[in-house]
Amino acid sequence: MEKSEAYLEDGKQELETKSVVSSPSVTYDAQANAALVRKQDVRIVPLAAAIYLLCFFDRSNIGNARVLNRETHNDLLSETHMTAYQYTIALMVFLVAYAVFEVPSNYMLKKFRPSRWIAFLMLMWGAITMGIGGAKNYATVTATRFLLGVFEAGLFPGLVYYLTFWYRPEERSMRVAIILASATLAGAFGGAIAFAIGHMNQTQGLAAWRWLFILEGLPSCVSSVFVFYFFPDYPETASWLSDEEKKLSELRLRGQASLASSKSMTWADAKATLTDWRLYAHYAIYFGVSPPFSSLSLFAPSITSGLGYTSLRANLMTVPPYAVAYVVTILVSWSADHTNTRALHSGVSALVGAAGFIASGALPAHAYLHRYGCLIVATSGSFASIPPLLGWLTSNLHSTAAAGLAIALNISFGAPGQIVGVWIYKADEAAKGYPTGHWTNAGLLLFAAAGCLLLSLYYRVLNSRRGEDERKYAY
């Protein structure tokens, strides 16, 4: 019977194991390592994905509310007397808050522990979502959307940062993909749920769009209690890990990831991160993929409505594009981690998304079936390009102390891109097939693909100047 303790303080192997994994700082048993990662995956990834699923429901359901029961004038805009321009402002203020509060939220996540901070965020955004269901005018919708952005801002960058406490760089893209792919599931299920709730119109005297916010905000509030008590914080404090597994976790992550016991970020760490101009290339690429992400999340029901479907059916027809995007996102991210070529996978995915938008923009507005197929291609490519980008960034961070800052900055730079996304699908272009939105998204995805290529080449040049054992930049 093999011992489970296969490590000494200096990282040397202690016993007779046949399969060995090496890193620059430690050598350890591959079977024990794989078993630990599987154990972590079961405990962490489904729960993190479920949390992001709830978050995305509450963020994107305003797009469903806009078209729900529009024929009877019981939709969001009709009952709050909002114009299309005011609706866009309400979408934008969410993203302004989202950009501003991401960095401080990542700081608070480490300060108060992930389980406590994320549970607090969930409780707040769930309550605010339910509050939107009682909105009666433009001012209320806008104010509550701003507050929603404040409390949702910390979740996605927080989860990406959180993964650095548990996984090595080459293991993160796939986990980020599963979490991010929850957004595609939210889009798929959100459309189906909105279709069902649409039949509750005037139940208890409330329009269906009000029920949509109430019923989708409630699960976040309830789930926050379970997250507070059951969401694992760090490997060092996980009661479900044995002492040997905790030791293995520390050794395999040493120099490769963040630790609960790591020192807090200093001003020197922050300065080094803020002045590392190489990272701004990552941020610029992320900016390029952000407009398609936000515009599809918020306007998919409007886009499908422009393809000739009624308000209820328009929500239902958002399901196939998101369902396909979920599968594609998972497969692309698995391949990116497996081949350790994240830039290539993000770049190719961005090109595929751009092709879908270009074809949709070039086709006649009445070519409904063909443009619907293009929407599926565009959604799949756009969403699949994001997880490898985040994995690529974390693989090229050489100071774990400032990882939370760099990740939050990356996603904050994406927020202005998401703001672009809320303006490009213009209500008065519905009959034309939304050409401005499609062409803008195509151009920005092409920019992102070019950025992936150029930055990857730059890293290759830097690595070529070093010896084989000194190469440190991932592709």
C-alpha positions in Angstrom: 0.0 0.0 0.0 1.4 3.4 -1.0 1.8 6.2 1.4 -0.2 9.2 0.7 2.5 11.5 2.0 4.9 11.8 -0.9 6.8 15.0 0.0 9.5 16.3 2.2 10.1 19.9 3.3 12.7 20.4 0.5 10.2 19.1 -2.1 12.1 15.8 -2.8 10.2 12.7 -3.5 10.1 10.3 -0.5 8.8 7.0 -1.9 8.3 4.6 -4.7 5.9 6.3 -7.1 6.2 5.6 -10.8 4.5 8.6 -12.2 6.2 11.9 -11.4 5.4 15.5 -12.2 8.1 18.2 -12.0 8.0 22.0 -11.8 10.9 24.4 -11.4 10.4 24.3 -7.6 9.0 20.9 -6.7 8.7 17.2 -7.8 5.6 15.3 -6.8 3.5 12.2 -7.5 1.2 12.7 -10.5 -1.5 10.4 -9.3 -1.8 12.2 -5.9 -1.8 15.5 -7.8 -4.6 14.4 -10.1 -6.6 13.0 -7.3 -6.3 16.3 -5.4 -7.3 18.4 -8.4 -10.4 16.1 -9.0 -11.4 16.5 -5.4 -11.1 20.3 -5.6 -13.1 20.4 -8.9 -16.0 18.5 -7.3 -16.1 21.0 -4.4 -15.4 24.2 -6.1 -16.2 24.4 -9.8 -19.9 23.4 -9.8 -20.6 25.8 -6.9 -18.7 28.7 -8.5 -20.4 28.1 -11.8 -23.8 28.1 -10.1 -23.1 31.4 -8.4 -22.1 33.0 -11.7 -25.2 31.5 -13.3 -27.4 33.3 -10.7 -25.4 36.5 -11.2 -25.8 36.5 -14.9 -29.6 35.7 -14.7 -29.9 38.9 -12.6 -27.7 41.0 -14.9 -29.1 40.0 -18.3 -32.8 39.5 -17.6 -33.5 43.2 -18.3 -33.0 42.2 -22.0 -35.8 39.7 -21.7 -38.0 42.2 -19.8 -37.7 44.7 -22.6 -39.5 42.5 -25.1 -41.7 40.5 -22.8 -45.4 41.0 -23.6 -44.6 44.0 -25.8 -47.7 43.4 -28.0 -50.0 44.1 -25.0 -47.8 47.1 -23.8 -47.0 45.2 -20.6 -43.2 45.3 -21.2 -40.6 47.1 -19.1 -40.4 50.2 -21.3 -44.1 50.6 -21.7 -44.9 50.3 -18.0 -42.0 52.6 -16.8 -42.5 55.0 -19.7 -38.9 54.7 -20.7 -37.6 55.5 -24.2 -35.1 53.3 -26.0 -32.4 55.9 -25.2 -33.2 55.9 -21.5 -33.1 52.1 -21.5 -29.6 52.2 -23.0 -28.6 54.7 -20.2 -29.9 52.3 -17.6 -27.8 49.5 -19.2 -24.7 51.8 -19.3 -24.8 52.9 -15.6 -24.6 49.3 -14.6 -21.3 49.0 -16.5 -19.9 52.2 -15.1 -20.4 50.9 -11.5 -19.1 47.5 -12.7 -15.8 49.1 -13.8 -15.3 51.2 -10.8 -15.9 48.6 -8.1 -14.1 45.6 -9.4 -10.6 46.4 -8.0 -11.8 47.3 -4.5 -14.0 44.2 -4.4 -11.1 41.9 -5.1 -9.3 43.5 -2.2 -12.3 42.9 0.0 -12.5 39.3 -1.1 -9.0 38.6 0.3 -9.6 40.7 3.4 -12.9 39.1 4.5 -12.5 35.6 3.0 -14.1 34.5 -0.3 -17.1 32.8 1.3 -18.2 35.8 3.4 -17.6 38.4 0.7 -19.3 36.4 -2.1 -22.3 35.6 0.1 -22.7 39.3 0.9 -22.5 40.2 -2.8 -25.1 37.6 -3.6 -27.6 38.8 -0.9 -27.3 42.4 -2.1 -27.6 41.8 -5.8 -30.5 39.4 -5.3 -32.4 41.9 -3.2 -31.7 44.7 -5.7 -32.9 42.5 -8.6 -36.2 41.8 -6.8 -36.4 45.6 -6.2 -36.3 46.3 -9.9 -39.5 44.4 -10.2 -41.2 47.2 -8.3 -39.8 50.0 -10.5 -42.3 52.5 -11.9 -40.1 55.0 -13.7 -36.9 55.5 -15.5 -35.1 57.0 -12.4 -35.8 53.9 -10.3 -34.7 51.5 -13.0 -31.5 53.5 -13.5 -30.6 53.8 -9.8 -31.2 50.1 -9.1 -29.2 49.1 -12.1 -26.3 51.2 -10.9 -26.5 49.5 -7.5 -26.7 46.1 -9.2 -23.4 46.9 -10.9 -21.8 47.9 -7.6 -22.5 44.5 -6.1 -22.1 42.3 -9.1 -18.8 44.0 -10.0 -16.7 41.8 -7.7 -18.0 38.4 -8.6 -16.4 37.4 -11.9 -13.0 39.0 -11.3 -13.3 37.6 -7.7 -13.9 34.1 -9.0 -11.0 34.3 -11.4 -8.7 35.5 -8.6 -10.2 32.9 -6.3 -9.1 30.1 -8.7 -5.4 31.3 -8.3 -5.6 30.1 -4.7 -6.4 26.5 -5.8 -5.0 25.9 -9.3 -1.8 26.1 -11.2 -1.7 28.4 -14.2 -2.1 25.6 -16.7 -5.2 24.3 -14.9 -7.1 27.6 -14.8 -8.5 28.2 -18.3 -10.8 25.2 -18.2 -12.1 26.1 -14.8 -12.7 29.7 -15.9 -14.4 28.4 -19.0 -16.9 26.3 -17.0 -17.7 29.3 -14.8 -17.9 31.7 -17.7 -20.0 29.2 -19.7 -22.6 29.7 -17.0 -23.3 32.9 -18.8 -24.3 31.0 -21.9 -26.4 28.7 -19.8 -28.0 31.7 -18.2 -28.8 33.0 -21.7 -30.3 29.7 -22.7 -32.3 29.0 -19.5 -33.0 32.7 -19.2 -34.8 32.8 -22.5 -36.8 29.6 -21.6 -37.6 30.9 -18.2 -38.7 34.3 -19.6 -40.9 32.5 -22.1 -42.6 30.6 -19.3 -42.9 33.6 -17.0 -44.4 35.6 -19.9 -47.5 33.6 -19.4 -47.9 34.9 -15.9 -48.7 38.4 -17.2 -51.1 40.2 -14.9 -51.0 37.4 -12.3 -51.8 39.1 -9.0 -52.0 42.3 -10.9 -48.3 42.3 -11.9 -46.9 42.4 -15.4 -44.8 39.3 -16.3 -41.6 41.4 -16.5 -42.0 42.3 -12.8 -42.4 38.6 -12.0 -39.2 37.9 -14.0 -37.1 40.1 -11.7 -38.8 38.9 -8.5 -38.5 35.2 -9.3 -34.9 35.4 -10.6 -33.6 37.6 -7.7 -35.0 35.4 -5.0 -32.6 32.4 -5.6 -29.6 34.6 -5.2 -30.8 35.8 -1.8 -31.6 32.2 -0.6 -28.3 30.8 -2.0 -26.2 33.4 -0.2 -26.8 31.6 3.1 -25.4 28.3 1.7 -22.5 30.1 0.2 -21.6 31.7 3.5 -21.4 28.3 5.2 -20.3 25.9 2.5 -18.1 27.8 -0.1 -14.5 26.8 0.6 -12.1 29.6 1.2 -8.5 28.3 0.8 -6.8 24.9 0.6 -5.0 25.7 3.9 -8.4 26.0 5.7 -10.5 23.4 3.9 -11.8 20.8 6.4 -12.4 18.3 3.7 -8.7 18.1 2.8 -6.4 15.9 4.8 -3.1 17.2 6.2 -1.2 15.4 3.4 -3.5 17.0 0.8 -2.9 20.4 2.3 0.8 19.9 2.1 0.6 18.7 -1.5 -1.5 21.8 -2.3 1.0 24.1 -0.8 3.9 22.5 -2.6 2.3 22.2 -6.0 1.2 25.9 -5.9 4.4 27.3 -4.5 5.5 30.2 -6.7 2.7 29.4 -9.1 -0.4 30.7 -7.4 -1.8 32.9 -4.5 -1.9 31.5 -1.0 -4.2 32.5 1.9 -1.0 33.0 4.0 0.6 35.2 1.3 1.3 38.8 2.3 -1.2 41.4 1.3 -0.4 43.5 -1.7 2.0 46.3 -1.0 2.3 49.6 -2.7 5.4 48.3 -4.4 3.4 45.3 -5.8 0.7 47.7 -7.0 3.2 50.0 -8.6 4.9 47.1 -10.4 1.5 45.8 -11.7 0.3 49.3 -12.8 3.5 50.1 -14.6 4.0 46.7 -16.3 3.0 47.9 -19.8 3.1 44.3 -21.1 -0.1 43.7 -19.2 -1.9 46.6 -20.9 -1.7 44.6 -24.2 -3.8 41.9 -22.4 -6.2 44.5 -21.2 -6.6 45.9 -24.7 -7.4 42.5 -26.2 -10.0 41.9 -23.5 -11.5 45.2 -24.4 -11.9 43.9 -27.9 -13.9 40.8 -26.9 -16.1 42.7 -24.4 -18.6 44.5 -26.7 -19.9 41.2 -28.3 -20.2 39.7 -24.8 -22.3 42.5 -23.4 -24.4 43.2 -26.5 -25.3 39.5 -27.0 -26.1 39.2 -23.3 -28.4 42.2 -23.3 -29.8 42.3 -26.8 -30.1 38.7 -27.9 -33.9 38.8 -27.3 -34.1 42.1 -29.3 -31.9 40.6 -32.1 -34.1 37.5 -32.4 -37.2 39.7 -32.3 -35.7 41.5 -35.3 -35.6 38.1 -37.0 -39.4 38.0 -37.2 -40.3 36.4 -33.9 -42.9 37.7 -31.4 -41.9 38.8 -27.9 -42.5 35.5 -26.2 -41.0 33.4 -29.0 -38.1 35.8 -29.3 -37.0 34.9 -25.8 -37.4 31.2 -26.5 -35.3 31.5 -29.7 -32.3 32.8 -27.7 -31.8 29.3 -26.3 -30.1 27.5 -29.3 -27.3 30.1 -29.8 -26.4 30.0 -26.1 -26.7 26.2 -25.9 -24.2 25.8 -28.8 -21.9 28.5 -27.3 -21.8 26.6 -24.0 -20.5 23.4 -25.7 -18.0 25.3 -27.9 -16.7 27.4 -25.0 -16.0 24.3 -22.9 -14.3 22.4 -25.8 -12.1 25.4 -26.8 -10.9 26.0 -23.3 -10.1 22.3 -22.7 -8.1 22.3 -25.9 -6.3 25.6 -24.8 -5.3 24.1 -21.5 -4.4 20.7 -23.0 -2.1 22.2 -25.7 -1.0 25.2 -23.6 -1.8 27.6 -26.5 -4.3 30.0 -25.1 -3.5 32.9 -27.5 -4.1 30.7 -30.5 -7.4 29.5 -29.2 -8.7 32.9 -28.2 -7.5 34.4 -31.5 -9.2 31.7 -33.7 -12.4 31.9 -31.6 -12.5 35.7 -32.1 -12.0 35.2 -35.9 -15.0 32.8 -35.9 -17.1 35.2 -34.0 -16.1 38.0 -36.3 -17.1 35.9 -39.3 -20.5 35.3 -37.9 -21.1 39.0 -37.3 -19.7 39.9 -40.8 -22.0 37.4 -42.5 -25.0 38.6 -40.5 -24.2 42.3 -41.3 -23.8 41.5 -45.0 -26.9 39.4 -45.5 -30.2 41.1 -46.4 -32.4 42.0 -43.4 -35.1 39.6 -44.5 -32.8 36.6 -44.7 -34.0 35.5 -41.3 -32.9 31.8 -41.3 -29.4 32.5 -42.5 -28.9 35.4 -40.1 -30.1 33.2 -37.2 -27.4 30.7 -38.1 -24.9 33.5 -38.2 -26.1 34.5 -34.7 -25.2 31.0 -33.4 -21.7 31.2 -35.0 -21.1 34.7 -33.6 -22.3 33.8 -30.1 -20.1 30.7 -30.0 -16.9 32.4 -31.2 -17.4 35.5 -29.0 -18.0 33.6 -25.8 -15.3 30.9 -26.5 -12.6 33.6 -26.9 -12.8 34.8 -23.3 -11.7 32.0 -20.9 -8.4 31.3 -22.6 -7.6 35.1 -22.5 -8.1 35.0 -18.7 -6.0 31.9 -18.4 -3.3 33.5 -20.5 -3.2 36.6 -18.3 -2.9 34.6 -15.1 -0.2 32.4 -16.6 1.9 35.5 -17.3 1.6 37.1 -13.9 4.9 36.8 -12.1 3.9 38.3 -8.8 1.1 36.5 -7.0 0.7 39.3 -4.5 -0.8 41.6 -7.1 -2.8 38.9 -9.0 -6.1 40.2 -7.7 -5.3 43.7 -8.9 -4.1 42.6 -12.4 -7.2 40.4 -12.9 -9.6 43.1 -11.7 -7.9 45.7 -13.9 -8.2 43.3 -16.9 -11.9 43.0 -16.4 -12.3 46.7 -15.6 -10.7 47.5 -19.0 -13.4 45.3 -20.5 -16.2 47.4 -18.9 -15.8 50.3 -21.4 -15.9 47.8 -24.1 -19.2 46.5 -22.6 -20.5 50.0 -22.6 -19.8 50.2 -26.3 -21.8 47.0 -26.6 -24.9 48.6 -25.1 -25.0 51.4 -27.7 -24.4 49.7 -30.9 -27.7 47.8 -31.3 -29.9 50.7 -32.1 -33.7 50.4 -31.8 -34.3 52.3 -35.1 -32.1 49.7 -37.0 -34.3 46.7 -36.1 -35.8 46.6 -39.6 -32.4 46.8 -41.2 -31.0 43.9 -39.2 -28.9 45.9 -36.7 -25.9 46.5 -39.1 -24.1 48.9 -36.7 -24.0 46.3 -34.0 -22.9 43.5 -36.2 -20.1 45.4 -38.0 -18.8 47.0 -34.8 -18.6 43.6 -33.0 -16.9 42.1 -36.1 -14.3 44.9 -36.1 -13.5 44.6 -32.4 -13.2 40.8 -32.6 -10.7 41.2 -35.5 -8.8 43.7 -33.4 -8.7 41.1 -30.5 -7.5 38.3 -32.9 -4.7 40.5 -34.2 -3.8 41.4 -30.6 -3.5 37.8 -29.7 -1.2 37.1 -32.6 1.1 40.1 -31.9 1.4 39.6 -28.2 2.1 35.9 -28.7 4.8 36.7 -31.1 6.2 39.3 -28.7 6.4 36.6 -25.9 8.1 34.2 -28.2 10.8 36.8 -29.0 11.3 37.5 -25.3 11.6 33.8 -24.6 14.0 33.2 -27.5 16.4 35.6 -25.8 16.5 33.4 -22.7 17.8 29.9 -22.2 15.6 26.8 -22.2 15.3 26.9 -18.4 14.7 30.6 -18.2 11.6 30.9 -20.5 8.8 32.3 -18.4 6.1 33.7 -20.8 3.2 31.4 -21.8 1.5 31.5 -25.2 
